[in-house]
Structure formats: structure tokens, C-alpha cells
């Protein structure tokens, strides 16, 4: 599992579901990481939003290959999700939902105007998840 920590030392961490093998994935150049999602279709790449830095970044699940995808006028993204080639995020300032290419190409598009009390965005689509893998217990 993966999570963000906005404390005095902001970071993105991971561990096994029982809490063992805990490790810091990203521990520098973060201000207030808030949203976190996994792009299952593209090698399980992590994407996160940083509401204070007004940015969206990505890396491999071990923290390598870190890339700033979007930065600037994002209206302080607090939640993020990815589907196909698009990133979707909810803004802290107005509760709007935006989308943009997950490689930072093109321009952001407002998908939905202000939603009162919107704090999260999740895409539910069968093709988003790899359902062909079998779990072994």
C-alpha cells in the first residue's frame, strides 16, 4: 500500500498490508502531498498532487524516475486519479474537477464546475484495472 504524509517532514511511503517492509518512496521536494493514485495500465506508475506546491508529479513505485508532470495554475489539487492518458483532479480552492494529459501535453480542461464540498475524484471503469492477474494465497 502507498500513502502520503503531510506532517512536518512530508513524504510518500509504502509498506506491505500488514505494515511490514515500510519505506519512504519520496522524501524530498514535497510541501503538502495530498492526492495519490496508481496508473495500473502503465506499469503501476505513481502519480501524486501537492496542493501547496500546486503541482502533479509521478515516479515508479520505488521512487525512481521522478517527473514533474504539471505545475503552476492548477488551483491547488487535493485529490487525483488517472484513466487511460488523462489525469483528473479536484481543486481545493473551488471544488472544480479538471483533466489533462498524464504526460503534461496540451492544456487543462475543466470537466465540472464547482461542486460544493467536493474533496475526492475517482474513476470507476472496468478497463482501468488488470483483472487478468490471479491472486495466490
HULIN-V683571 format. One line per field, one symbol per residue. ss: DSSP state (H for helix, E for strand, C for the rest). phi: phi as a letter, one per 30 degrees, with the letter a starting at -180 (. if undefined). burial: b if it has 16 or more other ideal C-beta (glycine too) atoms within 10 Angstrom, else e. Layout:
BEGIN
ss->???
phi->???
burial->???
END
This chain:
BEGIN
ss->CEEEECCCCCEEEECCCCCCCCEEEECCCCCCEEEEEEEHHHCCEEEEEECCCCEEEEECCCCCCCEEEEECCCCCEEEEEEECCEEEEEECCCCCEEEEECCCCCCCEEEECCCCCCCCCCCCCHHHCCCCCCCCC
phi->.bacbcddbdacbbadddjdhdaddbbbhbcadbcbbccddciiddbbcbdddhbbbbaddcjdhdbddbakdciidcbbbbbhcccbbccddbidcbbaedcidibdbddbdeceidbbbbccaeddcdcddcdcc
burial->eeebeeeeebbbebeeeeeeeeeebbeeebebbbbbbbbeeeeebbbbbbbebbbbbbbeeebeeeeebbeeebbbbbbbbbbeeebbbbbbeebbbbbbbbeeeeebeeeeeeeeebeebeeeeeebeeeeeeeee
END
